[in-house]
Amino acid sequence: ISVKKDNLRDQTASIELKGEFVFPGIYKVNKGTKLSEVIKRAGGYTDSAYLKGAIFLRKDVINYDQMGQQKVIEDEKKRFIYDQSHLGNLSVDSKESMGIMMTARQEALAFLEKKSRASSGRVVIDLYKNTFQKSKDNFTIQDGDTLTIPTKPESVHVIGGVQQGISIAYNPHYGLSDYIQ
C-alpha cells in the first residue's frame, strides 16, 4: 500500500479581507503569495476606503507579543519578590511607605497580566504608498492573516489632554493642529 502525503494543505494559506474591498472575504492562496496580489484578486479598494486606518493582524505576532509580555511580567515579579525580601531591614516608617508602594506595584502587575492576555497581533503597515507592491509592507501571506480596511471617517474625535473633548466633521485638508484649535 502506498500512501501519498497531501502537500496541498501545507502549500496554501488563507487570509480574510474585511471592510472596504470590492470583494471582501476569505481568500485561499498559494504559499509565497504577496499581500498586494490578494488585494488585486479582491478587486482593490472601494472609493470610501481609508487606507491610513488599515488593520493587519497576524497570528504569529500574537504569540511573539505574549512571549515578550510574559518575560516583562516575570522580571517584574522577580523584582517584586526581591524588594519584599528586603522589607525586614527597614525602619517602621520606611516599612509602611514601602508596603504602600508594594501594594501599588502588585496592582500594577495584576493589570499588566490582564492586559497581556488581550494581545491583538496587530502589525502596522502602510498601504498608502504608491510603491506598495515593492515595499517591505507587502508581506508574504501567512495562514490566518486578516486585513481590515475601514471606511473614511466622517468625523474626528479630539479627546485626552485638551480643554474639551469634541467631535468635528472630517476635513481632508486639516492637520492635527487644525482639529486641536
N, C-alpha and C positions, 0 to 999 in steps of 0.2 A: 504494500500500500504506500502510495506516495502522497504526502500532504503538503500542499503549497501554502506558504505564508501569504496572507493578504496584505501586501505592502501598500495598497491604495489608501487605506485609512491613515497610515503613517506618513503618506506623502501629501496629505491635504490639511488645510486649516480653515476655520470658519471665522468670519468677522461679522459683527452686526453693525449696520449703519442706521442711525436713528435721526429723526428730525428733518431738516431741510435739504433732503436729497430728492432728485426727480423720482427715483425708485428706491426708497429705503427698504431695508430688510436684511436677512441673513444671507451672506454670500460664502459659498464653499469655493476655495481657491487652491491651487497647487502650492506646495511649499516653495518659498522663494519669491512669491508674488509681492510686489510693492504696493503700498497704500494708494498711490496715485492711479494704479491700474484698476483697483477695485472702485475707486471714486468714479473713474471713467465708465466702468461697467454699470454703475448705478445711475448713469445719465448726468453726472455732475450735480451741481448745487442748484437750488431754486433761486429765484430773484430775491427772496426775503431771507436768504441765508446770512447768518452773522458769523463769519469765519474767525474773527478775533475771540469769539466765545467758545470755540471748539473744545470738546472734552474727549480726550483719548484715554481709554482705560485698558490696562494690560494686567493679566493675572499674575505674571512673574513679578511685577513691580509691587503688588500687594505683599507677596512673600518677602521680598527684599526690605520693604518698609517695616514690616512686622519684626524681622530679624534685627534690624538696626535699632528699632524702638525697644525691643526686648533687652538688647545689650545696654542701652542707656538706663533702663529701669533696674537691671541687675546691678550695674555700677552704683546707682543711687542708693539701692538697698544696702550694698556693702558699706558705703559711706555713712548711712544712717545707723547701721549696727555699730560701726567703729565709734561714731560720735556718742552713741548711747553708752558704750562701754567706758567712756571717759567721764561720765557724769559724776561718779563717786569721788573724783579728785577735786571737785569744785566746791566753793563755799555755798551756804544755804541760798543766798540771794542769786548767785550765779546759777545754781541748780534750778531754781524756779524760772528764771529767764530762759535757760536752755530747755527746760521742759516745755515751755510755751512754744519755743521755736521748733522743737522736735515734733510737737503735735501738728503744727502748721506744715512741716515737711512731710509728715505721714499723710496728711490730707492731700497735699500736692502729689505725692507718689500714687495715691489711690486714683486721683484724677488722671494722671499720666497713663496708668494701666488701663483705665476705661477708654481713654482716647486712642490708645494704641490698637485696640480691637476694631476701631472704626476706620482702618486704613482703606483708602479708596483705590489705590493703584493708578492714580492719575499721572499722565505724562504730558508735560506742556509741549505743544507743537505749534508751529507757525504755518498754517495753511494759506496765509495771506500773501506769501511771497509769489512773485511772478515765476520764480525759478524753483517752485516746489518740487518738480519732478527730479531735479538734480540735487536737492538739498538733503542734509542729514536727517531732516524730519520725515522724509519719505521712507518710513520704516518698512522692513520686510514683515509681512503679516504673520502673527503667531496665533495659534488656536485660542479662541475665546476673547480676542480683542474686540473692543467696542469703540465706535466713533459717533459722537452725537454733535450735530450742528444745530444750535438754537436759532430761533427767529430773531431778526433785527429788533433791537429794543425800541419801544415807543416812548419809554421814559427812563430817566436816570435817577437813582435813589442816592441822595447825599446823606450819609449817616456817620456817626462816630464823633470825631473831635471838631465838630462845627457848632456854631451857636444854636442852630435849629435844623433838625433833620427835615428833609423835604424831598418830594419827587418833582422832577422838572421834565417837560417834554424833550425827547431826544432831538438834538440838532447835530448832524454830522460835521458841521463846521466848528463846533465848540470843542475846546480842550478842557482839561481838568480844572484849570483856574477859572474858566468861564462859569462852570457849574458851581464852583465853590462861592464865587462872587454873587 
